[in-house]
Amino acid sequence: MTDLDPAAADRETLLRAAAAHTATAQDVEAFLRRLPEVPDASAITEYANLLTREQRQRADREAAADAFGLTIGSLESDQGT
């Protein structure tokens, strides 16, 4: 078996990072679907943990995209400021 070339390895890393981010976003959605009408302290803690995990996964995905060559400038608009 041969090793992947660097570009293929970067692409595989990006795909895995994107899949992990998607899975985490789905976990957030599942949590929100089962959330009671009045969240208690444990629900707030769980939500905070899910958001932290989602932010880490997103950062990992963005870093993998950068390594693969999908670097983009800021997505924020300067309109209205």
Kinemage of the C-alpha trace (Angstrom):
@kinemage 1
@onewidth
@group {chain A} dominant
@subgroup {mainchain}
@vectorlist {calphas} color= white
{ca met a 1} P 0.000 0.000 0.000
{ca thr a 2} L 1.302 3.421 -0.890
{ca asp a 3} L 1.021 6.534 1.220
{ca leu a 4} L -1.251 9.297 0.051
{ca asp a 5} L 0.430 12.271 -1.555
{ca pro a 6} L 0.360 15.410 0.596
{ca ala a 7} L -2.552 16.984 -1.294
{ca ala a 8} L -4.625 13.812 -0.988
{ca ala a 9} L -3.799 13.587 2.711
{ca asp a 10} L -4.829 17.233 3.202
{ca arg a 11} L -8.061 16.540 1.337
{ca glu a 12} L -8.777 13.502 3.521
{ca thr a 13} L -8.094 15.572 6.643
{ca leu a 14} L -10.484 18.238 5.366
{ca leu a 15} L -13.200 15.675 4.634
{ca arg a 16} L -12.854 14.171 8.110
{ca ala a 17} L -12.915 17.600 9.740
{ca ala a 18} L -16.032 18.551 7.769
{ca ala a 19} L -17.746 15.297 8.740
{ca ala a 20} L -16.879 15.846 12.409
{ca his a 21} L -18.242 19.398 12.264
{ca thr a 22} L -21.438 18.174 10.614
{ca ala a 23} L -21.896 15.497 13.274
{ca thr a 24} L -21.446 18.054 16.025
{ca ala a 25} L -23.940 20.420 14.399
{ca gln a 26} L -26.398 17.522 14.231
{ca asp a 27} L -25.838 16.904 17.957
{ca val a 28} L -26.716 20.561 18.618
{ca glu a 29} L -29.872 20.210 16.529
{ca ala a 30} L -30.881 16.999 18.321
{ca phe a 31} L -30.364 18.708 21.678
{ca leu a 32} L -32.512 21.672 20.632
{ca arg a 33} L -35.283 19.359 19.432
{ca arg a 34} L -35.521 17.658 22.824
{ca leu a 35} L -35.034 20.838 24.856
{ca pro a 36} L -37.891 21.487 27.275
{ca glu a 37} L -39.849 24.699 26.980
{ca val a 38} L -38.124 26.031 30.096
{ca pro a 39} L -34.468 24.959 30.136
{ca asp a 40} L -32.951 24.094 33.493
{ca ala a 41} L -29.344 24.580 34.584
{ca ser a 42} L -28.251 21.187 33.262
{ca ala a 43} L -29.693 21.998 29.825
{ca ile a 44} L -27.842 25.300 29.747
{ca thr a 45} L -24.609 23.544 30.696
{ca glu a 46} L -25.130 20.883 28.043
{ca tyr a 47} L -25.823 23.554 25.425
{ca ala a 48} L -22.670 25.443 26.382
{ca asn a 49} L -20.644 22.234 26.067
{ca leu a 50} L -22.168 21.466 22.671
{ca leu a 51} L -21.445 24.981 21.409
{ca thr a 52} L -17.845 24.764 22.614
{ca arg a 53} L -17.436 21.430 20.826
{ca glu a 54} L -19.028 22.840 17.668
{ca gln a 55} L -16.703 25.856 17.707
{ca arg a 56} L -13.645 23.598 18.067
{ca gln a 57} L -14.827 21.380 15.217
{ca arg a 58} L -15.438 24.412 13.035
{ca ala a 59} L -11.958 25.756 13.787
{ca asp a 60} L -10.483 22.350 12.923
{ca arg a 61} L -12.440 22.312 9.660
{ca glu a 62} L -11.291 25.810 8.767
{ca ala a 63} L -7.664 24.936 9.536
{ca ala a 64} L -7.935 21.839 7.354
{ca ala a 65} L -9.471 23.911 4.554
{ca asp a 66} L -6.601 26.400 4.833
{ca ala a 67} L -4.053 23.569 4.666
{ca phe a 68} L -5.805 22.239 1.573
{ca gly a 69} L -5.654 25.666 -0.085
{ca leu a 70} L -9.205 26.849 0.496
{ca thr a 71} L -8.127 29.992 2.290
{ca ile a 72} L -10.623 32.818 1.982
{ca gly a 73} L -10.756 36.349 3.298
{ca ser a 74} L -13.202 37.523 5.892
{ca leu a 75} L -16.849 36.710 5.263
{ca glu a 76} L -17.954 39.694 7.294
{ca ser a 77} L -19.448 42.571 5.358
{ca asp a 78} L -18.279 46.134 5.885
{ca gln a 79} L -21.656 47.402 4.636
{ca gly a 80} L -23.569 49.587 7.006
{ca thr a 81} L -20.590 50.463 9.182
